[in-house]
Amino acid sequence: MIKSKLGDSSIYTDLGTNNPMPAIMTKLRAHWVEAVNEGYISLELAKEVVGITESMMSSADGKPSTLDIFKPGTPFFNVFPKVHKLRIPDLVPGVKLPFRLVTNLSKGPTSRADKFIAVNFLNQLQLDYCTDLIQDSTMFLQKLDHIERTTEMRKDHLIFNMDVEALYDSIKREQVEIAIRDAIERCRPNWDEGFIIWLLTSVHMSLDAAVAKFGGRWYQSSGGVATGGKLCVYVANIVVYWAFNKVIYSQPCRFLVYFYRYIDDGTGGWNGEPVQFFRWFCKIYRILDRDYNLRLTFNVKYACNFLEFLDVNYRFVNTILDTDIFYKETDAHRYLSFKSTHPHYTFKSVAYSSFLRLRRIIIDHNLLEFRLKEMSTFLSKSDYPTELLNSVRNDVICKSRDLTYRNKEHESKKFEVGWVVTFGPGYGEVKSLVKQLNNSLSASPLFSNRETPALGVVAKRAPNLRDILFSQRDIPAVMATLR
């Protein structure tokens, strides 16, 4: 399965048995030394992110930090079967499942640098540049409510969704720099040209550093953008918006009522005739395929019929918005087993979040009641007790539908200092002890005016067998012995 994908020379390059990581790390450090010298990054940040030391700045023979956090592990490949792409009748023994090959770069040579670039530059840049972007289903529901208030979507109008096939493999490397430059010119016109060049070089280094080991040989992503890196989603979003803006948004069509996108998936509304829609779609399909190497698939329905986008089914009945939950046909509806060793509040949180998700999505009260009962059935199959489910369901059904985001920055802390313990024997005793300590502290002048307790218990998962036997960087070696 993996070999067939790695054998595609248009996507992967076989580097042989020599480890490319040391050369990548040397190039990365030199790149960051340049950033410090030019004043783009402070020495303190460069030291914290990639281990640049003062000796490296003052001498060509200077040594980088030897701390383990700056030492990359061995990147490897993960295979994610796309079971949801098949229909139930197709799931028979021997079926060839479509799959996504993900390069696990969490311990890759540029992982720390990529995270810095993403958090400080590319994340906000994509949000400012990609005006069509939907971040989650809550934002999409907000957009739908706005459409209902401002637009008349009649039953003879159309709603459609589209998908970019194999997006990450389809992106051309030369498109990445053009798209990011366009985003910078539009949204960051005051950025220095020297810094822009350094940033673009950082992105290219990240794409080139997408190397992983399989079967004793190293492979490098040479075409497209490897999934599994810290920058892949930001790069993909910017490239897709750049292409869509050239082909769709900058060529206004009076029949296109709205269009929103989540990475490679999009949905829109059309108030023209079906033949006009198909002409328009065929036109943008040809241009995106020919000029941008992006191939689309689509589904279109009359607005009075349900259409899925993300986990939402939506339609407009006599211009009124109607919504429902969307499940893939192959969704097994399995949840964290109630028999597993987790704190009790974990199971309550699973039930609460599952019910609240339905409350947020579904508008019609009768349909909501049906879906909540259905969810109770799903959770019961994972051994959740009826008493717990009824309690949580009754709480959720009384709540109003709320699409606002919580502002966590202004939320008060539950406690000041966390007492971290492993959930298991002694956990209850520690909670009891912490409660006694808080009572004692609250009586002292130093803590008497505090609104929140001074101490709180934070439970972590106990080590499992895999944690005990080997760490993440050992996984490739273990996988090799199992083949």
C-alpha positions in Angstrom: 0.0 0.0 0.0 2.7 2.5 1.0 5.1 1.2 -1.7 2.6 1.9 -4.4 2.3 5.5 -3.3 6.0 6.0 -2.8 6.7 4.6 -6.2 5.0 7.6 -7.8 8.0 9.6 -8.9 5.8 12.7 -9.6 5.1 12.9 -5.8 8.0 11.2 -4.0 11.8 11.0 -4.7 13.7 7.9 -3.5 16.8 9.3 -1.6 18.3 5.9 -0.9 19.7 4.8 2.4 21.7 7.9 3.4 20.1 10.0 6.2 19.3 13.5 4.8 18.4 14.9 8.3 21.9 16.3 9.2 22.1 18.3 6.0 18.6 19.7 6.5 19.4 20.7 10.0 22.6 22.5 9.0 20.8 24.4 6.3 18.0 25.3 8.7 20.4 26.7 11.3 22.2 28.8 8.7 18.9 30.2 7.6 18.0 31.2 11.1 21.5 32.7 11.7 20.8 34.9 8.7 17.5 35.9 10.2 19.2 37.0 13.4 21.9 38.9 11.5 19.3 40.7 9.5 17.2 41.6 12.5 14.1 39.6 11.4 14.3 37.3 14.5 15.9 38.0 17.9 18.7 35.8 19.1 16.6 34.8 22.1 13.8 33.5 19.8 16.2 31.7 17.5 17.8 30.0 20.5 14.3 29.0 21.8 13.0 27.7 18.5 15.9 26.0 16.7 18.8 26.1 19.3 20.9 28.9 17.8 23.7 29.8 20.3 25.8 32.9 20.7 28.9 30.9 19.6 27.2 30.1 16.3 26.6 33.8 15.7 30.3 34.7 16.4 32.0 31.8 14.7 31.4 29.7 11.6 32.5 26.7 13.7 30.1 27.5 16.6 28.0 24.6 17.8 24.2 24.6 18.1 22.4 23.7 21.4 22.7 20.0 22.2 19.3 19.9 24.1 17.1 17.0 23.1 14.3 19.3 22.1 16.3 20.5 19.1 17.2 16.9 18.0 14.7 15.6 15.4 13.4 12.1 15.5 12.9 9.8 12.5 9.9 10.9 10.4 7.7 8.1 9.2 4.6 7.5 7.2 1.1 7.0 8.5 -1.6 5.3 6.4 -5.2 6.6 6.9 -7.8 4.4 5.1 -10.6 6.5 3.6 -13.4 4.1 4.6 -15.9 7.0 4.3 -15.3 7.1 0.6 -17.0 3.7 0.1 -20.6 2.7 0.4 -21.8 0.0 2.9 -22.2 -2.7 0.2 -18.6 -2.1 -0.9 -17.2 -2.9 2.5 -16.4 -6.6 1.9 -13.3 -8.7 2.7 -10.6 -8.0 0.2 -11.9 -4.5 -0.9 -9.1 -2.1 -1.9 -9.6 0.9 0.4 -8.6 4.3 -0.8 -6.1 5.8 1.6 -4.2 9.0 2.5 -0.5 8.7 3.1 0.5 11.2 5.8 4.1 12.0 6.5 4.4 12.2 10.3 6.7 15.2 10.7 5.9 15.9 14.3 9.5 15.1 15.1 10.8 16.3 11.7 13.8 18.6 11.3 11.8 21.8 10.7 8.9 21.0 13.0 9.8 23.7 15.7 10.6 26.3 13.0 7.4 25.5 11.1 5.3 25.9 14.3 6.9 29.3 14.9 6.2 30.4 11.3 2.6 29.2 11.4 1.7 30.8 14.7 3.4 34.1 14.1 2.9 34.7 10.4 0.9 32.3 8.2 -2.1 31.6 10.4 -3.3 35.2 10.6 -2.2 35.9 7.0 -4.5 33.1 5.7 -7.4 34.4 7.9 -7.0 37.9 6.5 -6.4 36.8 2.9 -8.9 33.9 2.5 -12.2 35.8 2.8 -14.2 32.7 1.7 -12.8 30.6 4.6 -15.0 28.7 7.1 -13.1 27.7 10.2 -15.7 25.2 11.6 -19.4 24.2 11.4 -20.4 26.9 14.0 -19.1 29.6 11.7 -20.9 28.0 8.7 -24.2 27.9 10.7 -23.7 31.6 11.4 -23.3 32.3 7.7 -26.4 30.3 6.9 -28.4 32.3 9.4 -27.2 35.5 7.7 -28.2 34.1 4.3 -31.7 33.3 5.6 -32.1 36.9 6.8 -30.7 38.7 3.8 -31.5 36.4 0.8 -34.5 34.6 -0.6 -33.5 31.1 -1.5 -36.6 29.7 -3.3 -37.3 26.1 -3.9 -36.4 26.5 -7.6 -32.9 27.9 -6.7 -29.9 25.6 -6.4 -27.5 24.8 -3.6 -24.2 22.9 -4.4 -21.0 21.6 -2.9 -17.7 21.0 -4.5 -14.5 19.3 -3.6 -10.9 19.7 -4.9 -9.6 16.2 -5.7 -6.3 15.2 -4.1 -5.6 18.8 -3.2 -2.2 18.4 -1.5 -0.8 16.3 -4.2 -2.1 18.7 -6.9 -0.5 21.9 -5.6 2.5 23.0 -7.7 5.5 24.3 -5.8 5.8 27.4 -8.0 2.2 28.2 -7.1 3.0 28.3 -3.4 5.4 31.3 -3.7 3.1 33.2 -6.1 0.0 32.7 -3.8 1.8 33.7 -0.6 3.3 36.8 -2.3 -0.2 37.7 -3.4 -1.5 37.3 0.1 1.4 39.5 1.5 0.9 42.2 -1.1 -2.9 42.4 -0.3 -2.7 42.0 3.5 0.8 42.8 4.6 2.0 45.6 2.3 4.4 47.0 5.0 6.5 43.9 5.3 10.1 44.3 4.3 11.2 42.6 1.1 14.1 41.0 2.7 11.9 39.5 5.4 9.4 38.3 2.7 12.2 36.5 1.0 13.3 34.9 4.3 9.7 33.8 5.0 9.2 32.3 1.6 12.5 30.5 1.9 11.4 29.1 5.2 8.2 27.7 3.6 10.2 26.1 0.8 12.6 24.6 3.3 9.7 23.2 5.2 8.3 21.6 2.0 11.7 20.2 1.0 12.2 18.9 4.6 9.2 16.6 4.2 11.4 13.4 4.3 10.5 10.1 6.0 11.9 6.6 6.3 10.3 3.4 5.1 11.8 0.0 4.5 15.3 1.2 5.3 15.1 3.9 2.6 14.4 7.7 2.8 11.8 9.4 0.7 11.2 13.0 0.0 8.0 14.8 -1.0 8.9 16.3 -4.4 5.5 17.1 -5.8 2.6 18.8 -4.1 2.5 19.6 -0.4 3.1 16.7 2.0 0.3 16.3 4.5 1.5 15.9 8.1 3.7 19.1 8.3 2.8 22.1 10.4 2.4 24.4 7.3 0.5 22.2 4.9 -3.0 23.5 5.8 -2.0 27.2 5.7 -0.2 26.8 2.4 -3.2 24.9 0.9 -5.7 27.5 2.0 -3.7 30.3 0.6 -3.1 28.5 -2.8 -6.8 27.5 -3.2 -8.0 31.0 -2.4 -5.5 32.5 -4.8 -6.7 30.2 -7.6 -10.4 30.6 -6.8 -10.0 34.4 -6.6 -8.5 34.4 -10.1 -11.2 32.2 -11.6 -14.3 32.8 -9.5 -14.3 35.8 -7.2 -12.7 38.3 -9.5 -15.2 37.3 -12.3 -18.5 38.2 -10.6 -21.5 36.1 -11.5 -24.9 37.6 -10.6 -26.4 34.1 -10.1 -23.8 33.1 -7.4 -25.5 34.1 -4.2 -22.9 32.9 -1.7 -19.8 30.6 -1.6 -17.9 29.4 1.4 -15.0 27.0 1.7 -13.3 24.8 4.2 -9.8 23.9 2.8 -10.7 21.8 -0.2 -14.5 21.6 0.3 -16.9 24.4 -0.7 -20.6 25.1 -0.8 -22.7 27.8 -2.5 -26.1 29.0 -3.6 -27.4 29.7 -7.1 -30.5 31.7 -8.1 -30.3 31.1 -11.8 -31.5 28.2 -14.0 -29.8 24.8 -13.8 -28.4 25.1 -17.4 -26.8 28.4 -16.4 -25.2 26.7 -13.4 -23.7 23.9 -15.5 -22.3 26.3 -18.0 -20.7 28.3 -15.3 -19.3 25.2 -13.5 -17.9 23.7 -16.7 -16.1 27.0 -17.4 -14.4 27.3 -14.0 -13.7 23.5 -14.0 -11.7 23.8 -17.3 -9.7 26.8 -16.2 -8.9 25.5 -12.7 -7.8 22.2 -14.2 -5.8 23.7 -17.1 -4.1 26.6 -15.4 -3.9 25.6 -11.7 -3.9 21.8 -11.7 -7.0 21.7 -9.5 -9.7 19.3 -10.4 -13.2 19.7 -9.0 -16.1 17.3 -8.2 -19.5 18.6 -7.4 -23.0 17.8 -6.2 -26.0 20.1 -6.9 -29.6 20.0 -5.7 -32.7 22.2 -5.6 -32.6 24.4 -2.5 -35.6 22.6 -0.9 -33.5 19.4 -0.6 -30.9 18.6 2.0 -27.3 19.1 1.0 -24.3 18.3 3.2 -21.3 20.5 4.0 -19.0 19.6 6.9 -21.2 17.9 9.5 -24.3 19.9 8.5 -27.2 19.0 6.3 -29.0 22.2 5.1 -31.8 23.3 2.9 -34.2 26.2 2.3 -37.9 25.5 2.5 -40.0 28.4 1.3 -36.9 30.6 1.9 -36.7 29.3 5.6 -33.5 27.6 6.6 -33.7 24.0 7.9 -30.7 22.1 9.2 -29.9 18.6 10.3 -26.8 16.6 11.4 -24.9 14.9 8.6 -23.4 11.5 9.1 -21.2 9.6 6.6 -22.8 6.3 5.5 -20.0 4.4 7.0 -20.1 6.2 10.4 -20.1 3.4 13.0 -21.3 5.8 15.8 -18.8 4.4 18.3 -17.8 6.5 21.3 -15.3 6.2 24.2 -16.4 3.1 26.1 -17.9 3.7 29.5 -15.9 0.7 30.7 -12.6 2.3 29.9 -10.5 3.7 32.8 -11.2 7.4 32.6 -12.4 9.9 35.2 -16.2 10.0 35.4 -16.4 13.6 34.1 -14.8 12.4 30.9 -17.8 10.3 30.0 -20.2 13.1 31.0 -18.2 15.4 28.7 -18.5 13.0 25.8 -22.3 12.7 26.2 -22.7 16.5 26.8 -20.6 17.5 23.8 -22.4 15.0 21.6 -25.9 16.2 22.6 -24.8 19.9 22.5 -23.5 19.5 18.9 -27.0 18.4 17.9 -28.6 21.3 19.7 -26.2 23.8 17.9 -26.8 22.4 14.5 -30.6 21.5 14.4 -33.2 24.2 14.3 -36.5 22.2 14.3 -37.4 21.1 17.8 -39.1 17.9 16.8 -36.2 16.8 14.7 -33.9 17.7 17.6 -35.8 15.5 20.0 -35.5 12.6 17.5 -31.8 13.1 17.0 -31.1 13.3 20.8 -32.9 10.0 21.3 -30.9 8.5 18.4 -27.7 9.8 20.0 -28.7 8.2 23.3 -29.0 4.9 21.4 -25.5 5.3 20.0 -24.0 6.1 23.3 -25.9 3.2 25.0 -24.1 0.8 22.6 -20.8 2.1 24.2 -22.3 1.2 27.7 -23.2 4.7 28.8 -25.9 4.3 31.6 -29.4 5.5 30.9 -29.5 7.7 34.0 -26.5 9.7 32.8 -27.8 10.0 29.3 -31.3 11.2 30.4 -29.8 13.7 32.8 -27.5 15.3 30.1 -30.1 15.1 27.4 -32.7 16.9 29.5 -30.2 19.6 30.3 -29.3 20.2 26.7 -32.8 20.2 25.2 -33.8 23.0 27.5 -31.0 25.2 26.2 -31.5 27.7 23.5 -29.6 27.3 20.2 -26.4 29.3 20.7 -23.9 29.9 17.8 -21.7 32.4 19.7 -18.1 31.6 20.5 -16.8 31.6 24.1 -14.3 34.2 24.8 -11.9 32.2 26.9 -9.5 35.1 27.4 -12.0 36.7 29.8 -13.0 33.5 31.6 -11.8 33.3 35.2 -9.5 30.5 36.2 -10.9 27.5 38.0 -7.8 27.5 40.2 -4.3 29.1 40.3 -2.0 26.2 40.6 -2.6 22.7 39.2 -1.7 19.6 41.2 -1.0 17.1 38.4 -1.7 13.5 39.2 -2.2 10.3 37.3 -5.8 9.1 37.2 -6.0 5.8 39.1 -5.5 4.6 42.7 -5.2 7.5 45.0 -6.9 10.0 42.7 -9.9 10.5 45.0 -7.6 10.8 48.1 -5.6 13.6 46.4 -8.8 15.5 45.5 -9.9 15.3 49.1 -6.5 16.5 50.3 -6.6 19.4 47.9 -10.0 20.4 49.1 -8.8 20.5 52.7 -5.7 22.5 51.7 -7.9 25.1 49.9 -10.1 25.4 53.0 -7.0 26.1 55.1 -5.5 28.5 52.6 -8.7 30.5 52.3 -8.6 31.2 56.0 -5.1 32.8 55.7 -4.8 36.6 55.0 -2.8 35.9 51.8 -5.5 33.8 50.1 -8.7 35.1 51.7 -9.6 37.5 49.0 -9.1 35.2 46.0 -12.2 34.4 43.9 -10.8 31.1 42.8 -9.2 28.2 44.8 -5.4 28.3 45.1 -5.0 24.6 44.2 -6.8 22.3 41.7 -6.3 18.7 40.6 -5.3 18.0 37.0 -5.6 14.4 36.0 -3.4 12.9 33.2 -3.6 9.6 31.5 -1.5 6.8 33.0 1.3 5.4 30.7 0.0 2.6 28.5 2.0 -0.4 27.3 3.3 1.4 24.2 4.5 4.3 26.3 6.4 2.0 28.5 8.0 -0.1 25.7 9.0 2.6 23.3 8.7 6.3 22.5 7.4 7.9 19.3 10.8 8.1 17.7 11.1 4.3 18.1 7.9 3.6 16.1 9.6 3.3 12.6 12.0 0.7 14.0 9.2 -1.3 15.6 7.1 -1.1 12.4 10.1 -2.4 10.4 10.3 -5.5 12.7 6.6 -6.2 12.2 6.7 -6.3 8.4 
